[in-house]
């Protein structure tokens, strides 16, 4: 059997894209009303649905929750067996059913309406049980499923998911939801790390390889090896940073005819190295400095130049700062 899987995949995407375009063209004021209902909700947005609609609903609820709209998914069957009490009078409900006639979902609709809880329905049929019961109906009808049998939910689930995203983005704009807000909901994510992790959280402060600037090169090399930072920091009589001696500095010094292990380390060190005097700087900003200057180590001092710590490029990489 010689199937052209690339052609099949392209056709699937073309069908689903066409269904999205059709839905885009028929968008009306119902999406505005849905946004207004959710914005005015003082409680949470409860998303519910059965089967594939339930799976899509769980993702939609997660998207809402991470973008500033308190939300969670409630399965209609669980609601019928006690969890209906999770829906409060100040909440709103987003119910999803392509046919609008899902038995489990239809069973909880009277209970939702009894408490006058705003109900947003996502269905293909406004005349269905869900359509008639809802305060707002977002149409998710598709003229063709991507399934070759036109049976398995494919285009319809894609459209439902996209409508959920559209609602979430509308709400983000309405609430002026910024990347800092998003990061606060994702402190462990890459964005959260870029916006919240500071130099002070990652810099090394103990057992730093620090020697006096008058220390011999031989002793400085021993300190460099023990320090495991690839660099030794030199300080002057006042305890302030006066230079850095790296592996590269030593290799370059070996080419000098006057090279001597007994010479002071300061004779071969890099003077006036790049430092920062604010440990509250974002680690992501520190990474930019390190990359722009093509260095491995960034020394942190106080406002007077006294060494407080050191931040190595490898530490930033290991912490997932990008």
Order of alpha helices (4+ residues) and beta strands (2+ residues): alpha-alpha-beta-alpha-beta-alpha-beta-alpha-beta-alpha-beta-alpha-alpha-alpha-alpha-beta-alpha-beta-beta-alpha-beta-alpha-beta-beta-alpha
